Amino acid sequence: MERLGTGIGWRPEIADAVERMQGVDWVETVAENVCPGHLPESLLRLRDRGVTVVPHGVSLGLGGAHPPEEARLAGLAERALALGSPLVTEHIAFVRAGGPPTGSPPLEAGHLLPVPRSRDALDVLCENVRIAQESLPVPLAVENIAALFSWPGEEMTEGQFLYELVDRTGVRLLIDVANLHTNHVNRGEDPAGALDELPVEAIAYVHVAGGHERDGVWHDSHAHPVPEPVLDILADLASRITPPGVLLERDDDFPEQAELERELTAIRETVRARTAAGGQRAGGRTAAGGPTDPATADRGGSPVRSSAMRETPRRAGVPVPVDPACEDPGDPGRGGTDPARRRLALAQTALLSSLVADAAPPEGFDRVRLGVQADALAAKRAGVVAKVAPELPRILGEEYRPAFLAYAQDRPMTGGHRRDALDFAEHLLRAGRPEDTRARRRLRTWWRERSGPTPPSRRPAVRLARTARRILSRR
C-alpha cells in the first residue's frame, strides 16, 4: 500500500489554509462535494504540486440491504480517475432504507448509521463490497463508524466483524480512532480490544478527529479539537503497526490555520514517538500470517486466512419478522444472500422509520439513545439544508431552525437535501408562513425560481383575494 504520510481533510472553508500549510503530504475530499468535470482550483493546484488527493464517499450505503447503485459507483470511480487517486474510501454503514420489499416508502437518513454485527449483515456487506470493488478502478478501503446506539442481539465484536470482512473480501480498512473512542463512551467498547482483533496489516490509513460529550453521550462532531483519549488510541495503534497515512478531519467551526497546524504536529509526533519507542509490538491480527493472497491483490492486496481459522461463532441473526409475500430486494443472479437482504431490509427500515418518521422504536433498542440519535439526525439535516440552500436561513432568520425541526419531525427525507429544502419551503408556503408578508414573498419567489408553479395556499381568503385581483386587473 502506498505510504501517504500526514494529511488533512480538504474543505472549501479551509482550502487556502491547506494550500499554505507545510508538511501536508495528502488531502482527502468528500467525494459527493466535488464535480469531476469542474474540480475546485485549490484541489487542482494541490494535485499538480504532487499532493495526493483521496475521494471519501458518504452515500454508497455499503451496509444497506440493497446493492450499491451503479450511478453512485460510477460517480465515485470518475472522481478517483479525475483526481489521480491511489484509492477511494467509504463507510461501513447504511444511509437509506425502505422501498421494496418492506412496504415502506424509500427513506434517507442523511447520516451514517451502524449496521448490526450479525451474520446476515456481514453476508450482505461482503457482497456489496465485492460489487463496489469490481466497479472501481482503484482499491477500496472502508471505515468503521461512530454510533450513538447498539443493535440488540449482536453476534460479533467490531474487531471480529472487520476481521471477517477483510478475510472474505480483501478490502482495505480505514480505521477512525475517534470513532473507536466514540464507541467506547457510548457503547462501552474497549478500543484496545478492538485493535487486538483487527487485521492491522489491512489498514490503508487512519482518521483522527474531535468531538464533545453532552449528558454522557459522545458526539463525533468533527468540530472540536482532538482530545487526548483519541491521541492515546492513535498511539496504541501506532505501537502495533506504522499506519501508511494519518489524516485530521475537521468539518465545522474551523479554527485558524495555526491551530490546525498544531493538531497536525501532535498527530505526527504521536505516531513518530510510539514508533521510535521500540518498533512495532505484537498486537492486532493479520488475516493469514503468510503472503498476500494473489486473488485479492487487484482489490488492495489485503492478507487473507483460511476459513478453518475463523473464530467468530455462527448464531442466528437479529430477529425480525419476515413477510413471505414480500418481493426479493436482492439480485437473483448474485447468489444466496437474498434472504439475508430481505431480513436486513426489514430490520433497517423499522429502525430508520423510528428515527426519521416518528414510528415506534423496534423492540430491543434503547429508546433514550434512539431519541438522542433522532434529534441528532434532525439537527444535522437542518444544518445541511442551510448549507445547500443558504437563502432559507437568511429569509426566515431565527425562525428557520425551529421551523425546520418541526417540519422534519414526521417528514422523512426521500430525495436528498436539495429536494428537502424545496419541500420545506413548500410546506411553509402552504401553511401561510412565514407570517411576515415580505419574508413570505421572498420565500415564494425563491421556491418558484427552483420548482416551477407556485404552491397552492390552503387559506380560502388568500385564494379569493388573488382571484379578485386577477379579475380587477382585466378591467
Residue pairs with C-beta under 8 A, 6 or more apart in sequence:
1 172
1 204
1 244
1 300
1 301
2 52
2 86
2 87
2 244
3 244
3 245
4 25
4 26
4 52
4 54
4 205
4 244
4 245
4 247
5 25
5 26
5 245
6 23
6 24
6 25
6 26
6 245
6 246
6 247
6 264
6 267
6 268
7 24
7 25
7 26
7 27
7 28
7 52
7 205
7 245
7 246
7 247
7 248
8 14
8 18
8 21
8 24
8 27
8 28
8 247
8 248
8 250
8 260
8 264
9 27
9 28
9 29
9 56
9 247
9 248
9 249
9 250
9 251
10 18
10 27
10 28
10 29
10 42
10 43
10 46
10 53
11 29
11 30
11 250
11 251
11 254
12 33
12 40
12 42
13 254
14 250
14 254
14 257
14 260
15 40
15 42
15 43
16 42
17 257
17 260
18 24
18 27
18 42
18 46
19 42
19 45
19 46
20 257
21 257
21 260
21 261
21 264
22 261
23 264
23 268
24 51
24 264
25 51
25 52
25 245
26 51
26 52
26 53
26 54
26 245
26 247
27 43
27 46
27 51
27 52
27 53
27 54
28 53
28 54
28 55
28 56
28 89
28 247
28 249
29 43
29 53
29 54
29 55
29 56
29 83
30 55
30 56
30 57
30 58
31 55
31 56
31 57
31 58
31 75
31 76
31 79
31 88
32 57
32 58
32 59
32 75
34 40
34 43
34 55
34 79
36 75
36 78
36 79
36 81
36 82
37 82
39 82
39 83
43 53
43 83
46 53
47 53
47 83
47 84
52 85
52 86
53 83
53 84
53 85
54 83
54 85
54 86
54 87
54 88
54 89
55 76
55 79
55 80
55 83
55 85
55 88
55 89
56 88
56 89
56 90
57 72
57 76
57 88
57 89
57 90
57 91
58 90
58 91
58 95
58 112
59 72
59 95
60 68
60 69
60 72
60 73
60 76
60 90
60 91
60 95
60 132
61 68
61 93
61 94
61 95
61 96
62 68
62 90
62 91
62 92
62 93
62 125
62 128
62 129
62 132
62 142
63 91
63 92
63 93
63 94
63 114
63 115
63 121
63 124
63 125
63 128
64 94
64 95
64 96
64 97
64 124
64 128
64 344
64 348
65 94
65 97
65 124
65 329
65 341
65 342
65 344
65 345
65 348
66 99
66 329
66 341
66 345
67 127
67 128
67 131
67 330
67 331
67 334
68 128
68 131
68 132
68 135
70 135
73 131
73 132
73 135
73 136
74 135
76 88
76 90
76 136
77 88
77 135
77 136
77 137
79 85
79 88
80 87
80 88
80 136
80 137
80 138
81 137
85 138
86 138
86 139
87 138
87 139
87 140
87 141
87 172
87 204
87 300
88 136
88 138
88 139
88 140
88 141
89 140
89 141
89 142
89 143
89 174
89 204
90 132
90 140
90 141
90 142
90 143
91 112
91 142
91 143
91 145
92 115
92 125
92 142
92 143
92 144
92 145
92 162
92 165
93 112
93 113
93 114
93 115
93 145
94 109
94 113
94 115
94 348
94 352
95 108
95 109
95 110
95 111
95 112
95 113
96 106
96 107
96 108
96 109
96 352
97 104
97 106
97 107
97 109
97 345
97 348
97 349
97 351
97 352
97 353
98 104
98 105
98 106
98 107
98 349
98 352
98 353
99 105
99 106
99 329
100 326
100 327
100 329
101 323
101 326
101 327
101 328
101 329
101 342
101 345
102 326
102 345
102 346
102 349
103 323
103 326
104 349
104 353
105 414
106 414
107 349
107 352
107 353
107 356
107 357
107 412
107 413
107 414
108 356
108 412
108 413
108 414
108 415
108 416
109 352
109 355
109 356
109 377
109 413
110 356
110 377
110 380
110 381
110 384
110 413
110 417
111 376
111 377
111 380
112 145
113 145
113 147
113 348
113 351
113 352
113 355
114 145
114 147
114 149
114 150
114 151
115 121
115 125
115 151
115 344
115 348
116 151
116 153
116 154
116 317
116 318
116 344
116 347
117 151
117 154
117 155
117 156
117 157
117 158
117 160
117 161
118 151
118 153
118 154
118 155
118 156
118 317
118 318
119 155
119 314
119 315
119 317
119 340
120 317
120 318
120 340
120 343
120 344
121 317
121 318
121 340
121 344
122 156
122 161
122 164
122 165
123 337
123 340
124 337
124 340
124 341
124 344
125 165
126 165
126 168
126 169
127 334
127 335
127 337
129 140
129 142
129 165
129 169
129 171
130 169
131 334
132 140
133 139
133 140
133 169
133 170
133 171
133 299
133 300
139 172
139 204
139 299
139 300
139 301
140 171
140 172
140 299
140 300
141 171
141 172
141 173
141 174
141 204
141 205
141 300
142 165
142 171
142 172
142 173
142 174
143 173
143 174
143 175
143 176
143 179
143 207
144 158
144 162
144 173
144 174
144 175
144 176
144 179
144 180
145 176
145 179
146 176
146 178
146 179
146 182
146 183
146 186
146 211
146 218
146 220
147 182
147 183
147 186
147 187
148 186
148 217
148 219
148 369
148 372
148 373
148 376
149 186
149 187
149 365
149 366
149 369
149 370
149 372
149 373
150 187
150 366
151 318
151 365
152 318
152 363
152 364
152 365
153 318
153 319
153 364
154 318
155 312
155 313
155 314
155 315
155 317
156 164
156 312
157 189
157 193
157 194
157 197
158 183
158 189
158 194
158 197
159 193
159 194
159 195
159 196
159 197
159 198
160 197
160 311
160 312
161 312
162 173
162 197
162 198
162 199
163 197
163 198
163 199
163 285
163 287
163 312
164 310
164 312
165 171
166 172
166 173
166 199
166 202
166 287
166 302
166 304
167 199
167 287
167 304
167 305
167 310
169 296
169 299
170 293
170 295
170 296
170 299
170 300
170 301
170 302
170 304
171 202
171 299
171 300
171 302
172 202
172 203
172 204
172 300
172 302
173 198
173 199
173 202
173 203
173 204
174 203
174 204
174 205
174 206
174 207
175 198
175 203
175 206
175 207
175 237
175 243
176 206
176 207
176 208
176 209
177 191
177 206
177 207
177 208
177 230
177 233
177 234
177 237
178 207
178 208
178 209
178 210
178 211
178 220
178 226
178 230
178 249
179 207
179 220
180 189
180 191
180 194
180 195
180 233
181 191
181 211
181 218
181 227
181 229
181 230
181 233
182 211
182 218
182 220
183 189
183 191
183 194
184 190
184 191
184 229
185 213
185 216
185 217
185 218
186 217
186 218
186 369
191 233
191 236
192 236
195 233
195 236
195 237
195 240
195 283
195 284
196 283
196 284
196 285
197 284
197 285
198 284
198 285
199 284
199 285
199 286
199 287
199 302
199 303
200 237
200 240
200 241
200 283
200 284
200 285
200 286
201 241
201 284
201 286
201 287
201 302
201 303
202 287
202 300
202 302
202 303
203 237
203 241
203 243
203 244
204 244
204 245
204 300
205 243
205 244
205 245
205 246
205 247
206 234
206 237
206 243
206 245
206 246
206 247
207 247
207 249
208 226
208 230
208 231
208 234
208 246
208 247
208 248
208 249
208 267
209 220
209 222
209 226
209 230
209 248
209 249
209 250
210 221
210 222
210 223
210 224
210 225
210 226
210 227
210 230
210 250
211 218
211 219
211 220
211 221
211 222
211 224
211 227
212 218
212 219
212 221
212 224
213 219
217 369
217 372
219 376
221 251
221 252
222 249
222 250
222 251
222 252
223 250
223 251
223 252
223 253
224 253
225 255
225 259
225 263
226 248
226 263
226 266
226 267
231 266
231 267
231 270
234 246
234 267
234 270
234 271
235 270
235 271
235 273
235 274
236 274
237 243
238 270
238 271
238 274
238 275
239 274
239 275
239 277
239 280
239 281
239 283
240 280
240 281
240 282
240 283
240 284
241 280
241 284
242 271
242 275
242 280
243 271
246 267
246 268
246 271
248 260
248 263
248 264
248 267
250 260
254 260
286 303
286 305
287 302
287 303
287 304
287 305
288 303
288 304
288 305
288 306
289 303
289 305
290 303
291 303
292 301
292 302
292 303
292 304
293 303
293 304
295 304
296 302
296 304
317 340
317 343
318 347
320 343
320 346
320 347
320 350
321 346
322 342
322 343
322 346
323 346
326 342
326 346
328 338
328 341
328 342
329 338
329 341
329 342
329 345
330 337
330 338
330 341
330 342
332 338
347 362
350 359
350 362
351 362
351 365
352 412
353 359
353 412
354 360
354 361
354 362
354 365
354 370
354 374
355 370
355 373
355 374
355 377
356 374
356 377
356 378
356 408
356 412
356 413
357 410
357 412
358 409
358 410
361 367
361 370
378 405
378 408
378 409
379 405
381 404
381 408
381 413
381 417
381 420
382 400
382 401
382 404
382 405
382 408
384 417
385 392
385 404
385 417
385 420
385 421
385 424
386 392
386 393
386 400
388 417
388 418
388 421
389 418
389 421
391 446
392 400
392 421
392 424
392 425
392 443
392 446
393 400
393 401
395 434
395 439
395 442
395 443
395 446
396 403
396 428
396 434
396 439
396 443
397 439
399 434
403 424
403 428
403 433
403 434
404 424
407 424
407 427
407 428
411 423
411 427
413 419
413 420
415 423
422 447
422 450
422 451
425 443
425 446
425 447
426 447
426 451
426 455
428 434
428 443
429 440
429 443
429 444
429 447
429 454
429 455
429 457
430 455
430 456
430 457
430 458
431 458
432 440
432 457
432 458
432 459
432 462
433 440
434 440
434 443
444 454
447 454
447 455
448 454
456 463
457 463
